[in-house]
């Protein structure tokens, strides 16, 4: 969620290009202070969103990839989803 503001910008661009965008929201609302149980639930929800998608877009990958993001990329690859990498600072 380190790149949340950038994610919103990318979501706006992709939406304007005609894509339906599914992205995480709860972590930013909670300030990254979710419990271990909530984090596990959110990780599972992200996998469901990946399952619903044709592809994923990873924002900020040049600067930092957290463990959850790495796991989501691997999950997307394992489920044969295209992966786009969107810059970063």
N, C-alpha and C positions, 0 to 999 in steps of 0.2 A: 504494500500500500504506500510505499515510499514515493511512488510516482503518481499518486491519485489525481492531482491536478492535470498532469499530462495525459493520464488515462481518459479523463473527461473530455479533453480537447480531441484526442484521437477518436473517441466514441462519437463526438459531434461530427467530425469529418466523415467517418465511416457511415453514420446514419444519413448524412446529406448525400452520400454516394449510393444510398439505397440498401444498405446492409442493416440487418437487425442485430443489435449489440447487446450481449449479456455480459455483465461485469460485476465484480464484487462491490458491495456497498457497506455491509455491516461493520467491517473492521475500521473503516474510516470514521464511522459514526461513534464507535466505541473507543476510538483513540488507540487502537492496537492493544487494548487491555482485556481481551477476551480470555475466559478460563480455558484450561486444557480441553475440557469437554466441548466448549463452544468452538474452539479452534478445530477440533476434530470434525465437528458437525459442518463447519464452514468449508473445510477441505473436501468433505464428501459432496457438499452442494456444488462446489466448483467443478468436481468431476461430472456431476449430472449436467451442469451447463455445458461442459465440453462434449458430453454425449449428445446433447441437443444441437450442437453446432456442426458446421461444415469445416470450420477452421478456427484457429486461435491467433490472436495478435498479442505479442509480448512487448510491453512498453518499458523503456529504460534499461534494456538488456546490456547495453554497452557499459553502463555504470555499475550495476549491481543485479545479481540474481540470487534471491533468497531460496532457502530450501523448499518452501512450498511452491514457489514458481518453478524451480527445477523439476519437482515432482509432477506438476501440472504439465510441463512440456513433455516429459517422458510419457505421461498418461496419454496425452494427445497423440504422440507418435505411435504408441502402442495400439491406439484405436484408429490409426490411419487418418488422422486429421492433418490438414495443411497447417503449417506454422509460419506466421509472418513475424518478423522482428522489426520493431518501430523504434529506431534511434535511441535517443537519450541525450543527456547533457554531456 
